[in-house]
Amino acid sequence: MKAKYINPYTDIFSEEIFLQGFKRAEIAGFDEKQLAEYEESLKVYRYLKGVIDTSYEEGKTEGKMEGKLEIAEAMKTSGESPDRIVKFTGLSKEEIDRI
C-alpha cells in the first residue's frame, strides 16, 4: 500500500484561502498604472456579468411565460374551462382569451 504524504509547501498552499491571499498580495504590489488597469478590468467584468445575469433572468422569465402559454393552449384545445386554466397556469382570463 502506497502512503500519501502531505507536502506542506505545495498541498496546503493550493487551498482556496491561500490562493485568495496570494492574489491579494499580487494586487497590493501593483504600481499606479497596473492598479488602474486592474480596476478598469474589474469594471468591465462587473458590467458584463451584470448584463449576462440580467439576460439570464429575463430569459428564465420569458421561458416560464412561454411554458404557461403552451400549457394554457393545450388545456384550451382539450376543452378545459377558463377558470381551470387560470388556476393551473396563473394566467389572467384576458391572456387566455388571446390564445
C-alpha positions in Angstrom: 0.0 0.0 0.0 1.4 3.4 -1.0 1.3 6.0 1.7 0.3 9.6 0.8 2.3 12.3 2.5 1.4 15.9 2.6 3.9 18.3 1.2 3.3 21.5 3.3 5.0 23.6 0.6 2.6 22.6 -2.2 -0.5 20.9 -0.9 -1.6 23.3 1.8 -0.9 26.4 -0.3 -3.3 25.1 -3.0 -6.3 25.6 -0.6 -8.7 28.4 -1.7 -7.8 30.6 1.3 -4.2 30.7 0.4 -4.9 31.2 -3.3 -7.0 34.3 -2.5 -4.3 35.6 -0.2 -1.6 35.2 -3.0 -3.9 37.1 -5.4 -4.4 40.0 -2.9 -0.7 40.1 -2.3 0.0 40.3 -6.0 -2.5 43.2 -6.4 -1.0 45.0 -3.4 2.3 45.1 -5.3 0.8 46.9 -8.4 2.0 50.3 -9.4 -0.5 53.1 -10.2 -0.8 52.1 -13.9 -1.3 48.4 -13.1 -3.8 49.2 -10.4 -5.8 51.5 -12.8 -5.8 48.8 -15.4 -6.8 46.2 -12.9 -9.7 48.4 -11.6 -10.8 49.1 -15.2 -10.8 45.4 -15.9 -13.0 44.8 -12.8 -15.4 47.4 -14.0 -15.7 45.7 -17.4 -16.1 42.3 -15.8 -18.8 43.5 -13.4 -20.7 45.3 -16.2 -20.5 42.1 -18.4 -21.5 39.9 -15.5 -24.5 42.2 -14.8 -25.6 42.0 -18.5 -25.3 38.2 -18.5 -27.1 37.8 -15.2 -29.9 40.2 -16.3 -30.2 38.4 -19.7 -30.3 35.0 -17.9 -33.1 36.1 -15.6 -35.1 37.7 -18.4 -34.7 34.5 -20.4 -35.9 32.4 -17.5 -39.0 34.7 -17.1 -39.7 34.6 -20.8 -39.3 30.8 -20.9 -41.7 30.4 -18.0 -44.3 32.6 -19.7 -43.9 30.6 -22.9 -44.4 27.4 -21.0 -47.5 28.7 -19.3 -48.9 29.8 -22.7 -48.2 26.4 -24.2 -50.0 24.7 -21.3 -52.9 27.1 -21.5 -53.2 26.5 -25.2 -53.2 22.7 -24.8 -55.8 22.9 -22.0 -58.0 25.2 -24.0 -57.7 22.9 -27.0 -58.7 20.0 -24.7 -61.8 21.9 -23.7 -60.8 22.9 -20.2 -62.7 25.8 -18.7 -61.0 29.2 -18.5 -61.3 29.2 -14.7 -59.4 25.9 -14.6 -56.7 27.2 -17.0 -56.3 30.3 -14.8 -56.0 28.1 -11.7 -53.2 25.9 -13.2 -51.3 28.4 -15.2 -51.6 31.6 -13.2 -52.5 33.5 -16.4 -55.3 36.0 -16.4 -58.6 35.4 -18.3 -57.6 38.1 -20.7 -54.3 36.3 -21.5 -56.2 33.1 -22.0 -58.7 34.7 -24.3 -55.9 36.0 -26.6 -54.7 32.4 -27.2 
